[in-house]
Amino acid sequence: MGESLSLDTTLRQCLADEKSARDQLEKEWTQFTPALRQRCVATTRTGGDPSYVEVLVCLQMGRDAGQLQRN
């Protein structure tokens, strides 16, 4: 029974993380360049459907890397 509760908690946390990332993507989507958005969605689709968390992390890392290169 303990494993079932742990799995349920893990699943709920995963779904909450996905919802939070989706909400953040809705707010920030236009702040990322179209090329970066396309690249991140394509990259995270490799091996299956992308998650919102994966797309968001890819976009943030791409944005941050671009800012580092400019400095």
CHARMM internal coordinates of N, CA and C (Angstrom, degrees):
IC EDIT
DIST 1 N 1 CA 1.4497
DIST 1 CA 1 C 1.5299
ANGL 1 N 1 CA 1 C 110.85
DIST 1 C 2 N 1.3290
ANGL 1 CA 1 C 2 N 116.74
DIHE 1 N 1 CA 1 C 2 N -34.36
DIST 2 N 2 CA 1.4567
ANGL 1 C 2 N 2 CA 120.23
DIHE 1 CA 1 C 2 N 2 CA -179.75
DIST 2 CA 2 C 1.5142
ANGL 2 N 2 CA 2 C 112.42
DIHE 1 C 2 N 2 CA 2 C -63.02
DIST 2 C 3 N 1.3310
ANGL 2 CA 2 C 3 N 117.38
DIHE 2 N 2 CA 2 C 3 N -38.33
DIST 3 N 3 CA 1.4597
ANGL 2 C 3 N 3 CA 120.83
DIHE 2 CA 2 C 3 N 3 CA 178.66
DIST 3 CA 3 C 1.5168
ANGL 3 N 3 CA 3 C 110.93
DIHE 2 C 3 N 3 CA 3 C -65.23
DIST 3 C 4 N 1.3169
ANGL 3 CA 3 C 4 N 116.93
DIHE 3 N 3 CA 3 C 4 N -37.21
DIST 4 N 4 CA 1.4606
ANGL 3 C 4 N 4 CA 121.28
DIHE 3 CA 3 C 4 N 4 CA 179.58
DIST 4 CA 4 C 1.5222
ANGL 4 N 4 CA 4 C 110.53
DIHE 3 C 4 N 4 CA 4 C -64.44
DIST 4 C 5 N 1.3133
ANGL 4 CA 4 C 5 N 116.93
DIHE 4 N 4 CA 4 C 5 N -43.04
DIST 5 N 5 CA 1.4639
ANGL 4 C 5 N 5 CA 120.72
DIHE 4 CA 4 C 5 N 5 CA 178.39
DIST 5 CA 5 C 1.5205
ANGL 5 N 5 CA 5 C 110.77
DIHE 4 C 5 N 5 CA 5 C -65.29
DIST 5 C 6 N 1.3147
ANGL 5 CA 5 C 6 N 116.95
DIHE 5 N 5 CA 5 C 6 N -40.01
DIST 6 N 6 CA 1.4550
ANGL 5 C 6 N 6 CA 121.33
DIHE 5 CA 5 C 6 N 6 CA 179.08
DIST 6 CA 6 C 1.5245
ANGL 6 N 6 CA 6 C 110.86
DIHE 5 C 6 N 6 CA 6 C -64.34
DIST 6 C 7 N 1.3242
ANGL 6 CA 6 C 7 N 116.50
DIHE 6 N 6 CA 6 C 7 N -42.85
DIST 7 N 7 CA 1.4572
ANGL 6 C 7 N 7 CA 121.10
DIHE 6 CA 6 C 7 N 7 CA 178.45
DIST 7 CA 7 C 1.5169
ANGL 7 N 7 CA 7 C 110.26
DIHE 6 C 7 N 7 CA 7 C -63.80
DIST 7 C 8 N 1.3296
ANGL 7 CA 7 C 8 N 116.99
DIHE 7 N 7 CA 7 C 8 N -42.05
DIST 8 N 8 CA 1.4580
ANGL 7 C 8 N 8 CA 121.69
DIHE 7 CA 7 C 8 N 8 CA 179.02
DIST 8 CA 8 C 1.5244
ANGL 8 N 8 CA 8 C 110.54
DIHE 7 C 8 N 8 CA 8 C -61.76
DIST 8 C 9 N 1.3154
ANGL 8 CA 8 C 9 N 116.62
DIHE 8 N 8 CA 8 C 9 N -43.23
DIST 9 N 9 CA 1.4707
ANGL 8 C 9 N 9 CA 121.19
DIHE 8 CA 8 C 9 N 9 CA 178.88
DIST 9 CA 9 C 1.5238
ANGL 9 N 9 CA 9 C 110.23
DIHE 8 C 9 N 9 CA 9 C -64.78
DIST 9 C 10 N 1.3161
ANGL 9 CA 9 C 10 N 117.23
DIHE 9 N 9 CA 9 C 10 N -42.60
DIST 10 N 10 CA 1.4643
ANGL 9 C 10 N 10 CA 121.85
DIHE 9 CA 9 C 10 N 10 CA 179.38
DIST 10 CA 10 C 1.5250
ANGL 10 N 10 CA 10 C 110.51
DIHE 9 C 10 N 10 CA 10 C -63.09
DIST 10 C 11 N 1.3139
ANGL 10 CA 10 C 11 N 117.25
DIHE 10 N 10 CA 10 C 11 N -44.15
DIST 11 N 11 CA 1.4557
ANGL 10 C 11 N 11 CA 121.53
DIHE 10 CA 10 C 11 N 11 CA 179.17
DIST 11 CA 11 C 1.5186
ANGL 11 N 11 CA 11 C 111.00
DIHE 10 C 11 N 11 CA 11 C -63.02
DIST 11 C 12 N 1.3101
ANGL 11 CA 11 C 12 N 116.57
DIHE 11 N 11 CA 11 C 12 N -43.48
DIST 12 N 12 CA 1.4767
ANGL 11 C 12 N 12 CA 119.74
DIHE 11 CA 11 C 12 N 12 CA 178.63
DIST 12 CA 12 C 1.5281
ANGL 12 N 12 CA 12 C 111.01
DIHE 11 C 12 N 12 CA 12 C -62.19
DIST 12 C 13 N 1.3288
ANGL 12 CA 12 C 13 N 116.95
DIHE 12 N 12 CA 12 C 13 N -41.82
DIST 13 N 13 CA 1.4676
ANGL 12 C 13 N 13 CA 120.41
DIHE 12 CA 12 C 13 N 13 CA 179.41
DIST 13 CA 13 C 1.5233
ANGL 13 N 13 CA 13 C 110.71
DIHE 12 C 13 N 13 CA 13 C -64.89
DIST 13 C 14 N 1.3408
ANGL 13 CA 13 C 14 N 115.98
DIHE 13 N 13 CA 13 C 14 N -41.27
DIST 14 N 14 CA 1.4649
ANGL 13 C 14 N 14 CA 120.63
DIHE 13 CA 13 C 14 N 14 CA 178.36
DIST 14 CA 14 C 1.5279
ANGL 14 N 14 CA 14 C 110.30
DIHE 13 C 14 N 14 CA 14 C -60.84
DIST 14 C 15 N 1.3141
ANGL 14 CA 14 C 15 N 116.67
DIHE 14 N 14 CA 14 C 15 N -46.14
DIST 15 N 15 CA 1.4673
ANGL 14 C 15 N 15 CA 120.59
DIHE 14 CA 14 C 15 N 15 CA 179.27
DIST 15 CA 15 C 1.5266
ANGL 15 N 15 CA 15 C 111.24
DIHE 14 C 15 N 15 CA 15 C -64.49
DIST 15 C 16 N 1.3182
ANGL 15 CA 15 C 16 N 117.03
DIHE 15 N 15 CA 15 C 16 N -38.48
DIST 16 N 16 CA 1.4682
ANGL 15 C 16 N 16 CA 120.68
DIHE 15 CA 15 C 16 N 16 CA 177.67
DIST 16 CA 16 C 1.5284
ANGL 16 N 16 CA 16 C 110.40
DIHE 15 C 16 N 16 CA 16 C -65.20
DIST 16 C 17 N 1.3317
ANGL 16 CA 16 C 17 N 117.13
DIHE 16 N 16 CA 16 C 17 N -40.84
DIST 17 N 17 CA 1.4681
ANGL 16 C 17 N 17 CA 120.83
DIHE 16 CA 16 C 17 N 17 CA 177.35
DIST 17 CA 17 C 1.5214
ANGL 17 N 17 CA 17 C 111.25
DIHE 16 C 17 N 17 CA 17 C -62.53
DIST 17 C 18 N 1.3309
ANGL 17 CA 17 C 18 N 116.60
DIHE 17 N 17 CA 17 C 18 N -42.50
DIST 18 N 18 CA 1.4636
ANGL 17 C 18 N 18 CA 120.91
DIHE 17 CA 17 C 18 N 18 CA 178.86
DIST 18 CA 18 C 1.5273
ANGL 18 N 18 CA 18 C 110.89
DIHE 17 C 18 N 18 CA 18 C -63.29
DIST 18 C 19 N 1.3267
ANGL 18 CA 18 C 19 N 117.41
DIHE 18 N 18 CA 18 C 19 N -42.63
DIST 19 N 19 CA 1.4696
ANGL 18 C 19 N 19 CA 121.04
DIHE 18 CA 18 C 19 N 19 CA 179.58
DIST 19 CA 19 C 1.5235
ANGL 19 N 19 CA 19 C 110.45
DIHE 18 C 19 N 19 CA 19 C -64.55
DIST 19 C 20 N 1.3218
ANGL 19 CA 19 C 20 N 116.57
DIHE 19 N 19 CA 19 C 20 N -42.65
DIST 20 N 20 CA 1.4571
ANGL 19 C 20 N 20 CA 120.58
DIHE 19 CA 19 C 20 N 20 CA 179.30
DIST 20 CA 20 C 1.5303
ANGL 20 N 20 CA 20 C 110.96
DIHE 19 C 20 N 20 CA 20 C -62.87
DIST 20 C 21 N 1.3324
ANGL 20 CA 20 C 21 N 116.85
DIHE 20 N 20 CA 20 C 21 N -44.14
DIST 21 N 21 CA 1.4662
ANGL 20 C 21 N 21 CA 120.70
DIHE 20 CA 20 C 21 N 21 CA 178.65
DIST 21 CA 21 C 1.5196
ANGL 21 N 21 CA 21 C 110.71
DIHE 20 C 21 N 21 CA 21 C -64.26
DIST 21 C 22 N 1.3308
ANGL 21 CA 21 C 22 N 117.32
DIHE 21 N 21 CA 21 C 22 N -41.05
DIST 22 N 22 CA 1.4701
ANGL 21 C 22 N 22 CA 121.17
DIHE 21 CA 21 C 22 N 22 CA 178.49
DIST 22 CA 22 C 1.5276
ANGL 22 N 22 CA 22 C 110.35
DIHE 21 C 22 N 22 CA 22 C -61.02
DIST 22 C 23 N 1.3284
ANGL 22 CA 22 C 23 N 116.57
DIHE 22 N 22 CA 22 C 23 N -45.42
DIST 23 N 23 CA 1.4637
ANGL 22 C 23 N 23 CA 120.74
DIHE 22 CA 22 C 23 N 23 CA 178.81
DIST 23 CA 23 C 1.5291
ANGL 23 N 23 CA 23 C 110.87
DIHE 22 C 23 N 23 CA 23 C -60.48
DIST 23 C 24 N 1.3144
ANGL 23 CA 23 C 24 N 116.32
DIHE 23 N 23 CA 23 C 24 N -42.19
DIST 24 N 24 CA 1.4662
ANGL 23 C 24 N 24 CA 120.39
DIHE 23 CA 23 C 24 N 24 CA 179.58
DIST 24 CA 24 C 1.5262
ANGL 24 N 24 CA 24 C 110.58
DIHE 23 C 24 N 24 CA 24 C -66.99
DIST 24 C 25 N 1.3218
ANGL 24 CA 24 C 25 N 117.21
DIHE 24 N 24 CA 24 C 25 N -40.36
DIST 25 N 25 CA 1.4669
ANGL 24 C 25 N 25 CA 120.40
DIHE 24 CA 24 C 25 N 25 CA 177.97
DIST 25 CA 25 C 1.5260
ANGL 25 N 25 CA 25 C 111.30
DIHE 24 C 25 N 25 CA 25 C -62.78
DIST 25 C 26 N 1.3179
ANGL 25 CA 25 C 26 N 117.17
DIHE 25 N 25 CA 25 C 26 N -39.25
DIST 26 N 26 CA 1.4618
ANGL 25 C 26 N 26 CA 120.41
DIHE 25 CA 25 C 26 N 26 CA 177.96
DIST 26 CA 26 C 1.5249
ANGL 26 N 26 CA 26 C 111.25
DIHE 25 C 26 N 26 CA 26 C -59.82
DIST 26 C 27 N 1.3173
ANGL 26 CA 26 C 27 N 116.65
DIHE 26 N 26 CA 26 C 27 N -38.10
DIST 27 N 27 CA 1.4659
ANGL 26 C 27 N 27 CA 121.78
DIHE 26 CA 26 C 27 N 27 CA -179.00
DIST 27 CA 27 C 1.5248
ANGL 27 N 27 CA 27 C 112.16
DIHE 26 C 27 N 27 CA 27 C -75.83
DIST 27 C 28 N 1.3477
ANGL 27 CA 27 C 28 N 117.23
DIHE 27 N 27 CA 27 C 28 N -36.74
DIST 28 N 28 CA 1.4653
ANGL 27 C 28 N 28 CA 120.80
DIHE 27 CA 27 C 28 N 28 CA -169.72
DIST 28 CA 28 C 1.5261
ANGL 28 N 28 CA 28 C 114.95
DIHE 27 C 28 N 28 CA 28 C -107.41
DIST 28 C 29 N 1.3194
ANGL 28 CA 28 C 29 N 118.88
DIHE 28 N 28 CA 28 C 29 N -3.94
DIST 29 N 29 CA 1.4727
ANGL 28 C 29 N 29 CA 122.71
DIHE 28 CA 28 C 29 N 29 CA -172.22
DIST 29 CA 29 C 1.5206
ANGL 29 N 29 CA 29 C 112.18
DIHE 28 C 29 N 29 CA 29 C -50.52
DIST 29 C 30 N 1.3071
ANGL 29 CA 29 C 30 N 118.48
DIHE 29 N 29 CA 29 C 30 N -46.72
DIST 30 N 30 CA 1.4695
ANGL 29 C 30 N 30 CA 120.99
DIHE 29 CA 29 C 30 N 30 CA -175.32
DIST 30 CA 30 C 1.5280
ANGL 30 N 30 CA 30 C 112.86
DIHE 29 C 30 N 30 CA 30 C -73.25
DIST 30 C 31 N 1.3267
ANGL 30 CA 30 C 31 N 117.91
DIHE 30 N 30 CA 30 C 31 N -10.93
DIST 31 N 31 CA 1.4624
ANGL 30 C 31 N 31 CA 120.91
DIHE 30 CA 30 C 31 N 31 CA 178.70
DIST 31 CA 31 C 1.5332
ANGL 31 N 31 CA 31 C 112.05
DIHE 30 C 31 N 31 CA 31 C -78.74
DIST 31 C 32 N 1.3309
ANGL 31 CA 31 C 32 N 116.31
DIHE 31 N 31 CA 31 C 32 N -14.46
DIST 32 N 32 CA 1.4592
ANGL 31 C 32 N 32 CA 120.77
DIHE 31 CA 31 C 32 N 32 CA 179.18
DIST 32 CA 32 C 1.5248
ANGL 32 N 32 CA 32 C 108.85
DIHE 31 C 32 N 32 CA 32 C -97.45
DIST 32 C 33 N 1.3229
ANGL 32 CA 32 C 33 N 116.40
DIHE 32 N 32 CA 32 C 33 N 146.92
DIST 33 N 33 CA 1.4697
ANGL 32 C 33 N 33 CA 119.47
DIHE 32 CA 32 C 33 N 33 CA -178.86
DIST 33 CA 33 C 1.5226
ANGL 33 N 33 CA 33 C 110.26
DIHE 32 C 33 N 33 CA 33 C -66.87
DIST 33 C 34 N 1.3313
ANGL 33 CA 33 C 34 N 116.51
DIHE 33 N 33 CA 33 C 34 N 149.97
DIST 34 N 34 CA 1.4709
ANGL 33 C 34 N 34 CA 119.11
DIHE 33 CA 33 C 34 N 34 CA 177.60
DIST 34 CA 34 C 1.5318
ANGL 34 N 34 CA 34 C 112.65
DIHE 33 C 34 N 34 CA 34 C -56.34
DIST 34 C 35 N 1.3283
ANGL 34 CA 34 C 35 N 117.04
DIHE 34 N 34 CA 34 C 35 N -38.05
DIST 35 N 35 CA 1.4665
ANGL 34 C 35 N 35 CA 120.03
DIHE 34 CA 34 C 35 N 35 CA -179.86
DIST 35 CA 35 C 1.5215
ANGL 35 N 35 CA 35 C 111.01
DIHE 34 C 35 N 35 CA 35 C -64.19
DIST 35 C 36 N 1.3244
ANGL 35 CA 35 C 36 N 117.14
DIHE 35 N 35 CA 35 C 36 N -42.61
DIST 36 N 36 CA 1.4663
ANGL 35 C 36 N 36 CA 120.86
DIHE 35 CA 35 C 36 N 36 CA 179.13
DIST 36 CA 36 C 1.5261
ANGL 36 N 36 CA 36 C 110.37
DIHE 35 C 36 N 36 CA 36 C -66.88
DIST 36 C 37 N 1.3221
ANGL 36 CA 36 C 37 N 117.28
DIHE 36 N 36 CA 36 C 37 N -41.92
DIST 37 N 37 CA 1.4684
ANGL 36 C 37 N 37 CA 120.19
DIHE 36 CA 36 C 37 N 37 CA 178.37
DIST 37 CA 37 C 1.5224
ANGL 37 N 37 CA 37 C 110.50
DIHE 36 C 37 N 37 CA 37 C -59.71
DIST 37 C 38 N 1.3257
ANGL 37 CA 37 C 38 N 116.39
DIHE 37 N 37 CA 37 C 38 N -46.27
DIST 38 N 38 CA 1.4651
ANGL 37 C 38 N 38 CA 120.76
DIHE 37 CA 37 C 38 N 38 CA -179.08
DIST 38 CA 38 C 1.5287
ANGL 38 N 38 CA 38 C 110.57
DIHE 37 C 38 N 38 CA 38 C -63.33
DIST 38 C 39 N 1.3253
ANGL 38 CA 38 C 39 N 116.55
DIHE 38 N 38 CA 38 C 39 N -44.53
DIST 39 N 39 CA 1.4662
ANGL 38 C 39 N 39 CA 120.50
DIHE 38 CA 38 C 39 N 39 CA -179.20
DIST 39 CA 39 C 1.5267
ANGL 39 N 39 CA 39 C 111.54
DIHE 38 C 39 N 39 CA 39 C -62.90
DIST 39 C 40 N 1.3155
ANGL 39 CA 39 C 40 N 117.24
DIHE 39 N 39 CA 39 C 40 N -43.64
DIST 40 N 40 CA 1.4645
ANGL 39 C 40 N 40 CA 120.16
DIHE 39 CA 39 C 40 N 40 CA -177.57
DIST 40 CA 40 C 1.5272
ANGL 40 N 40 CA 40 C 111.80
DIHE 39 C 40 N 40 CA 40 C -68.21
DIST 40 C 41 N 1.3145
ANGL 40 CA 40 C 41 N 117.49
DIHE 40 N 40 CA 40 C 41 N -41.40
DIST 41 N 41 CA 1.4601
ANGL 40 C 41 N 41 CA 119.60
DIHE 40 CA 40 C 41 N 41 CA 178.28
DIST 41 CA 41 C 1.5244
ANGL 41 N 41 CA 41 C 109.57
DIHE 40 C 41 N 41 CA 41 C -64.46
DIST 41 C 42 N 1.3205
ANGL 41 CA 41 C 42 N 117.15
DIHE 41 N 41 CA 41 C 42 N -43.82
DIST 42 N 42 CA 1.4727
ANGL 41 C 42 N 42 CA 120.50
DIHE 41 CA 41 C 42 N 42 CA 179.69
DIST 42 CA 42 C 1.5255
ANGL 42 N 42 CA 42 C 110.83
DIHE 41 C 42 N 42 CA 42 C -64.27
DIST 42 C 43 N 1.3204
ANGL 42 CA 42 C 43 N 117.44
DIHE 42 N 42 CA 42 C 43 N -43.22
DIST 43 N 43 CA 1.4613
ANGL 42 C 43 N 43 CA 121.71
DIHE 42 CA 42 C 43 N 43 CA -178.48
DIST 43 CA 43 C 1.5180
ANGL 43 N 43 CA 43 C 111.08
DIHE 42 C 43 N 43 CA 43 C -64.79
DIST 43 C 44 N 1.3142
ANGL 43 CA 43 C 44 N 117.46
DIHE 43 N 43 CA 43 C 44 N -43.30
DIST 44 N 44 CA 1.4576
ANGL 43 C 44 N 44 CA 120.09
DIHE 43 CA 43 C 44 N 44 CA -176.27
DIST 44 CA 44 C 1.5250
ANGL 44 N 44 CA 44 C 112.54
DIHE 43 C 44 N 44 CA 44 C -77.32
DIST 44 C 45 N 1.3185
ANGL 44 CA 44 C 45 N 117.86
DIHE 44 N 44 CA 44 C 45 N -11.27
DIST 45 N 45 CA 1.4710
ANGL 44 C 45 N 45 CA 120.62
DIHE 44 CA 44 C 45 N 45 CA 175.53
DIST 45 CA 45 C 1.5227
ANGL 45 N 45 CA 45 C 112.06
DIHE 44 C 45 N 45 CA 45 C -80.57
DIST 45 C 46 N 1.3152
ANGL 45 CA 45 C 46 N 116.95
DIHE 45 N 45 CA 45 C 46 N -15.08
DIST 46 N 46 CA 1.4615
ANGL 45 C 46 N 46 CA 120.61
DIHE 45 CA 45 C 46 N 46 CA 179.60
DIST 46 CA 46 C 1.5241
ANGL 46 N 46 CA 46 C 108.81
DIHE 45 C 46 N 46 CA 46 C -59.94
DIST 46 C 47 N 1.3121
ANGL 46 CA 46 C 47 N 116.10
DIHE 46 N 46 CA 46 C 47 N 122.92
DIST 47 N 47 CA 1.4564
ANGL 46 C 47 N 47 CA 120.14
DIHE 46 CA 46 C 47 N 47 CA 179.06
DIST 47 CA 47 C 1.5121
ANGL 47 N 47 CA 47 C 114.43
DIHE 46 C 47 N 47 CA 47 C 87.84
DIST 47 C 48 N 1.3219
ANGL 47 CA 47 C 48 N 117.96
DIHE 47 N 47 CA 47 C 48 N 4.19
DIST 48 N 48 CA 1.4658
ANGL 47 C 48 N 48 CA 119.73
DIHE 47 CA 47 C 48 N 48 CA 178.82
DIST 48 CA 48 C 1.5125
ANGL 48 N 48 CA 48 C 111.49
DIHE 47 C 48 N 48 CA 48 C 143.39
DIST 48 C 49 N 1.3070
ANGL 48 CA 48 C 49 N 114.57
DIHE 48 N 48 CA 48 C 49 N -168.96
DIST 49 N 49 CA 1.4571
ANGL 48 C 49 N 49 CA 119.70
DIHE 48 CA 48 C 49 N 49 CA 179.71
DIST 49 CA 49 C 1.5199
ANGL 49 N 49 CA 49 C 110.51
DIHE 48 C 49 N 49 CA 49 C -70.11
DIST 49 C 50 N 1.3330
ANGL 49 CA 49 C 50 N 116.69
DIHE 49 N 49 CA 49 C 50 N 139.48
DIST 50 N 50 CA 1.4607
ANGL 49 C 50 N 50 CA 118.78
DIHE 49 CA 49 C 50 N 50 CA 178.31
DIST 50 CA 50 C 1.5247
ANGL 50 N 50 CA 50 C 110.77
DIHE 49 C 50 N 50 CA 50 C -74.58
DIST 50 C 51 N 1.3046
ANGL 50 CA 50 C 51 N 115.45
DIHE 50 N 50 CA 50 C 51 N 155.52
DIST 51 N 51 CA 1.4631
ANGL 50 C 51 N 51 CA 119.26
DIHE 50 CA 50 C 51 N 51 CA 172.13
DIST 51 CA 51 C 1.5276
ANGL 51 N 51 CA 51 C 107.16
DIHE 50 C 51 N 51 CA 51 C -101.13
DIST 51 C 52 N 1.3142
ANGL 51 CA 51 C 52 N 115.53
DIHE 51 N 51 CA 51 C 52 N 156.52
DIST 52 N 52 CA 1.4612
ANGL 51 C 52 N 52 CA 119.46
DIHE 51 CA 51 C 52 N 52 CA 177.71
DIST 52 CA 52 C 1.5250
ANGL 52 N 52 CA 52 C 110.14
DIHE 51 C 52 N 52 CA 52 C -62.28
DIST 52 C 53 N 1.3169
ANGL 52 CA 52 C 53 N 116.77
DIHE 52 N 52 CA 52 C 53 N -36.53
DIST 53 N 53 CA 1.4664
ANGL 52 C 53 N 53 CA 120.39
DIHE 52 CA 52 C 53 N 53 CA 179.44
DIST 53 CA 53 C 1.5284
ANGL 53 N 53 CA 53 C 109.97
DIHE 52 C 53 N 53 CA 53 C -62.13
DIST 53 C 54 N 1.3296
ANGL 53 CA 53 C 54 N 117.53
DIHE 53 N 53 CA 53 C 54 N -45.40
DIST 54 N 54 CA 1.4687
ANGL 53 C 54 N 54 CA 120.92
DIHE 53 CA 53 C 54 N 54 CA 179.96
DIST 54 CA 54 C 1.5230
ANGL 54 N 54 CA 54 C 111.39
DIHE 53 C 54 N 54 CA 54 C -62.05
DIST 54 C 55 N 1.3225
ANGL 54 CA 54 C 55 N 116.59
DIHE 54 N 54 CA 54 C 55 N -43.83
DIST 55 N 55 CA 1.4614
ANGL 54 C 55 N 55 CA 120.47
DIHE 54 CA 54 C 55 N 55 CA -179.72
DIST 55 CA 55 C 1.5232
ANGL 55 N 55 CA 55 C 110.05
DIHE 54 C 55 N 55 CA 55 C -64.02
DIST 55 C 56 N 1.3243
ANGL 55 CA 55 C 56 N 116.85
DIHE 55 N 55 CA 55 C 56 N -45.43
DIST 56 N 56 CA 1.4590
ANGL 55 C 56 N 56 CA 120.67
DIHE 55 CA 55 C 56 N 56 CA -179.21
DIST 56 CA 56 C 1.5265
ANGL 56 N 56 CA 56 C 111.47
DIHE 55 C 56 N 56 CA 56 C -61.65
DIST 56 C 57 N 1.3168
ANGL 56 CA 56 C 57 N 117.44
DIHE 56 N 56 CA 56 C 57 N -45.71
DIST 57 N 57 CA 1.4719
ANGL 56 C 57 N 57 CA 120.85
DIHE 56 CA 56 C 57 N 57 CA 179.77
DIST 57 CA 57 C 1.5260
ANGL 57 N 57 CA 57 C 110.34
DIHE 56 C 57 N 57 CA 57 C -62.67
DIST 57 C 58 N 1.3246
ANGL 57 CA 57 C 58 N 117.40
DIHE 57 N 57 CA 57 C 58 N -42.86
DIST 58 N 58 CA 1.4618
ANGL 57 C 58 N 58 CA 120.89
DIHE 57 CA 57 C 58 N 58 CA 178.67
DIST 58 CA 58 C 1.5323
ANGL 58 N 58 CA 58 C 110.70
DIHE 57 C 58 N 58 CA 58 C -60.01
DIST 58 C 59 N 1.3253
ANGL 58 CA 58 C 59 N 116.36
DIHE 58 N 58 CA 58 C 59 N -45.56
DIST 59 N 59 CA 1.4641
ANGL 58 C 59 N 59 CA 120.44
DIHE 58 CA 58 C 59 N 59 CA -180.00
DIST 59 CA 59 C 1.5318
ANGL 59 N 59 CA 59 C 111.41
DIHE 58 C 59 N 59 CA 59 C -63.09
DIST 59 C 60 N 1.3182
ANGL 59 CA 59 C 60 N 116.39
DIHE 59 N 59 CA 59 C 60 N -44.36
DIST 60 N 60 CA 1.4671
ANGL 59 C 60 N 60 CA 119.89
DIHE 59 CA 59 C 60 N 60 CA -179.71
DIST 60 CA 60 C 1.5266
ANGL 60 N 60 CA 60 C 111.04
DIHE 59 C 60 N 60 CA 60 C -64.44
DIST 60 C 61 N 1.3197
ANGL 60 CA 60 C 61 N 117.07
DIHE 60 N 60 CA 60 C 61 N -41.92
DIST 61 N 61 CA 1.4650
ANGL 60 C 61 N 61 CA 120.01
DIHE 60 CA 60 C 61 N 61 CA 179.08
DIST 61 CA 61 C 1.5224
ANGL 61 N 61 CA 61 C 110.81
DIHE 60 C 61 N 61 CA 61 C -66.30
DIST 61 C 62 N 1.3202
ANGL 61 CA 61 C 62 N 117.85
DIHE 61 N 61 CA 61 C 62 N -40.51
DIST 62 N 62 CA 1.4548
ANGL 61 C 62 N 62 CA 121.25
DIHE 61 CA 61 C 62 N 62 CA 177.79
DIST 62 CA 62 C 1.5156
ANGL 62 N 62 CA 62 C 112.20
DIHE 61 C 62 N 62 CA 62 C -63.24
DIST 62 C 63 N 1.3243
ANGL 62 CA 62 C 63 N 115.59
DIHE 62 N 62 CA 62 C 63 N -42.75
DIST 63 N 63 CA 1.4710
ANGL 62 C 63 N 63 CA 120.82
DIHE 62 CA 62 C 63 N 63 CA 178.00
DIST 63 CA 63 C 1.5240
ANGL 63 N 63 CA 63 C 110.17
DIHE 62 C 63 N 63 CA 63 C -63.28
DIST 63 C 64 N 1.3318
ANGL 63 CA 63 C 64 N 117.00
DIHE 63 N 63 CA 63 C 64 N -46.99
DIST 64 N 64 CA 1.4566
ANGL 63 C 64 N 64 CA 121.00
DIHE 63 CA 63 C 64 N 64 CA -178.11
DIST 64 CA 64 C 1.5226
ANGL 64 N 64 CA 64 C 111.98
DIHE 63 C 64 N 64 CA 64 C -65.19
DIST 64 C 65 N 1.3252
ANGL 64 CA 64 C 65 N 116.95
DIHE 64 N 64 CA 64 C 65 N -39.06
DIST 65 N 65 CA 1.4668
ANGL 64 C 65 N 65 CA 120.74
DIHE 64 CA 64 C 65 N 65 CA 177.97
DIST 65 CA 65 C 1.5250
ANGL 65 N 65 CA 65 C 110.34
DIHE 64 C 65 N 65 CA 65 C -63.97
DIST 65 C 66 N 1.3120
ANGL 65 CA 65 C 66 N 116.95
DIHE 65 N 65 CA 65 C 66 N -39.41
DIST 66 N 66 CA 1.4608
ANGL 65 C 66 N 66 CA 120.72
DIHE 65 CA 65 C 66 N 66 CA 178.39
DIST 66 CA 66 C 1.5212
ANGL 66 N 66 CA 66 C 111.06
DIHE 65 C 66 N 66 CA 66 C -64.54
DIST 66 C 67 N 1.3309
ANGL 66 CA 66 C 67 N 116.91
DIHE 66 N 66 CA 66 C 67 N -38.05
DIST 67 N 67 CA 1.4678
ANGL 66 C 67 N 67 CA 120.65
DIHE 66 CA 66 C 67 N 67 CA 179.06
DIST 67 CA 67 C 1.5279
ANGL 67 N 67 CA 67 C 110.81
DIHE 66 C 67 N 67 CA 67 C -68.68
DIST 67 C 68 N 1.3229
ANGL 67 CA 67 C 68 N 117.57
DIHE 67 N 67 CA 67 C 68 N -37.60
DIST 68 N 68 CA 1.4648
ANGL 67 C 68 N 68 CA 120.94
DIHE 67 CA 67 C 68 N 68 CA 177.94
DIST 68 CA 68 C 1.5148
ANGL 68 N 68 CA 68 C 111.50
DIHE 67 C 68 N 68 CA 68 C -64.74
DIST 68 C 69 N 1.3286
ANGL 68 CA 68 C 69 N 116.51
DIHE 68 N 68 CA 68 C 69 N -38.82
DIST 69 N 69 CA 1.4671
ANGL 68 C 69 N 69 CA 120.53
DIHE 68 CA 68 C 69 N 69 CA -179.29
DIST 69 CA 69 C 1.5114
ANGL 69 N 69 CA 69 C 111.37
DIHE 68 C 69 N 69 CA 69 C -66.63
DIST 69 C 70 N 1.3192
ANGL 69 CA 69 C 70 N 117.06
DIHE 69 N 69 CA 69 C 70 N -30.03
DIST 70 N 70 CA 1.4677
ANGL 69 C 70 N 70 CA 120.79
DIHE 69 CA 69 C 70 N 70 CA -179.34
DIST 70 CA 70 C 1.5173
ANGL 70 N 70 CA 70 C 112.17
DIHE 69 C 70 N 70 CA 70 C -77.45
DIST 70 C 71 N 1.3212
ANGL 70 CA 70 C 71 N 117.18
DIHE 70 N 70 CA 70 C 71 N -20.87
DIST 71 N 71 CA 1.4834
ANGL 70 C 71 N 71 CA 120.51
DIHE 70 CA 70 C 71 N 71 CA -177.85
DIST 71 CA 71 C 1.4924
ANGL 71 N 71 CA 71 C 112.69
DIHE 70 C 71 N 71 CA 71 C -86.47
END
COOR INIT
IC SEED 1 N 1 CA 1 C
IC BUILD
